[in-house]
Amino acid sequence: MPPPMHQVLVYADSLSWGLIPDTRRRLPFAGRWPGIMEAVLLSTGASVRVIEDCLNGRRTVFEDPYKPGRNGMVGLEQRIEVNSPLALVIFMLGSNDFQASHHHHTAWHSALGTAALVDAVRRAPIEPGMPVPRILIVSPPPAGQARGTMVPKFEGAERRCVGLAAALEDVARERGCSFFDAGRVIHVSPVDGVHLDADQHLVLGQALAGVVAPLLR
């Protein structure tokens, strides 16, 4: 029999969706970090399928007054149910919690939002006998100085996001999740100060493959 297929759900925002900085275009799956991570894992012989659920503008648990559906809590339990059985859920959220136009959140608020998402995954109504997935919390790289079209949305985000990685690491420890600080290996694009250039997707995908592999064993 073939080895069991490990399904990994990436629940994230535009940094993982692959938005090309200062455009409305998207990197192909093979150029986005979830696709790169999948390719690396497959090359090692792992039986894995990465499922992307990455929505531009998604927050942790906060509403966007101008665009519906950006509250990451809404529908999350059903996404777990839809895609089960899942071996792992990866969260990489928080960047949009620091938008300037209608949020005044700190790292503490954002980390509490991710904690609430972890709790939602664990209470999701999956079928009897299906596993409750492991959870990996990835702290996004710190925001830079917003440039171009990102200025109205993210001006000052580089100040408001200070301390997010440490706060998320605390959440991971308290909730029994794995943790990875993406800011240790990548940085946001100097083009817009928010999103990731293609070379940073490559670095992050390769790094996370090394983190995820032991979690699937």
N, C-alpha and C positions, 0 to 999 in steps of 0.2 A: 504494500500500500504506500502511496505517496505520503510524505510527512504532512502534518496538519498545516493548513494555511493560517498564518498569523495576520490578522487584520489590524491596522493601525489607523486611528482617526486623528487627523490634524485639524484642530478647531482654533481658528486664528483669524487674522485680519489681512489688510492689503500688503503688509510686509511679506506675508507668506503666499498670498494670492499671486504675487509676482508683478505688481505694478512697476512699470519702468519709470524711474524718476522724471518728473516734469513732463509726462505724457499721460495719455489714457490707454496706452498699450500694455500688453501682458507678455511676460516671458513664457516660452513653451514649457510644458510639463518637465521635459528633460533638463531645462535650465532653471527651474524653481527648486528651492531646497528640499521640499517633500519628494519631488521626483528624483533628485540627486541622491537623497538618502535611500530611497527604494532601490535605485540602481546599484548602489554600493552594497546594500544588504543582499540583494539577489546575487551579486558577483561572488559573495562568500558562501553561497549555497543555501542561504536562508529562504524559506518559503514564506513570503510576505507580500501583502498588498496594502499600499498606502492610499487611504481615502481622504481627499481634501474637502474640508468644509471651511473655506476661508472667504470671508465677506468683507469687502471694502468698508471701512468706517465702523466695524464692529467694536463695541466697548465690552467691558466685563459684564456689568449689570446695570449700566446706565442707559438712559434713552437719548436718542438724537431727536431734537424737536423738529428737524427739517426732513429727516428720512426715517421711515418706519423700519422696524425689524433689526435695528442695530444693537439692541440690548441682547447681549450674549446669553442671558438666562432664558429668554423666550424660545421655547421649542427645543432646548438642549436635551431634556430627558427623552423626547421623542426621537431626536437624532441618534441617541445611543440605542434606543429600541430598534430603529430602522436598520442600523448597521451591525447589530449584534449577530454572532458573537464577536466581540472585540478583545484583542489581547492587550491593547494599550491605547490610551487617549493622551495626545500631546496638546497642551494649551500654550500658545504664545500670544498673549493679549496684554493690553495695558497702554499701548501707545496712544490710542484714541481717547483714553480717559483724561488725557492732558490737553485736549483741544482748548484753545483760548476762547472760542466764541460763546460757549455756554457751559463750560465746566470749570470749577475751581478746586479740583481734587488734588490731594497729595498722594505720595506713594502708599501711604497707609490705607487710604480709601480704595485705591486700585487693587492692592493686595487682598483686602477683604472681599472685593469683588471676585477675584480668582478663587478664594476659599469657598465662596458660595457656589461657584461653578463645580468645584470638586465635590461638594456635598450633593449637588444635583445629579452628577454622574452616578454616584453611589446609591441613590434612591431611585434611579430610573427603572421603569417597569419592564425589565427584560424577562424573557421566557424562563421558566423553571429549569434549572440545570445549566444554564448558560453562565459563563464566568463574569464576575464583576471585574472590569478591566483595571489594570494598573494605570497609574497616572504619572506623566512626566510634565512638570511645570518648567517652561523655558522663559526666562526673563528676556524681553526684547532688548536690543542694544539701546543705550540712552539716546534720546532725541538730540539732534544738533540744532544749530541756529536755522530756523525756517527760512527758506528761500523760494523765490518764484511764486507759483500759485499756492504754495503751502503757507505763506505768511499769514493770511487772514485767519486760517484755522489753527495754526500751531505756534504763533508768536509767543515766546516765553515758555514753551513746553520743556525746553532744556533745563529750566529752573524747577518747574513743578515736578518733574520725573525723578529728581535726585532721591536716591535711597530705595528705588523700586526693587532692584536685585536683592538687596538685603532683606527687604520686607517679604518678597516672594520666597526667599530661602527659608525664612521663619515659618511661613505658611506650609511649605513643603514638609518641613520637619514636624510641625504640629499635626498635619493631616496624614503623615506617613506616605508621602509622595516622593518620587525622584525629582531632582532639580538640576538645571543647567543654566548658567549665565551666558547668554549669547554675546553679551558685551565683552567677554574675555577673549573672543576670537574674531568678532566682526565689528564693523561700525556702519552707521547710516551714511547714505550718499551725500557728498558735498554739494550735489546738484540741487537737492531740495531739503536736506536736513531731516528727512523722515523715513524714506523708503530705502531699499537695498539695491545696489548695483549688482550686475550679474556675477562678478567675481566674488562678492560676499555671499550670494546664494550658494555658490560652489563650496566655499569654505565651511559655511554652516551645515550644509547637507552632509558633507564628509565628516564633520565633527559629531553631528547627532547620530550618524550611523554607528559610530563607536560607542555612543551612550546607549542607544536603543538595543543593539545586538544582545547584550547580556540580559536585558529586561524581557526578551522574547524566549530565552532558554527555559 
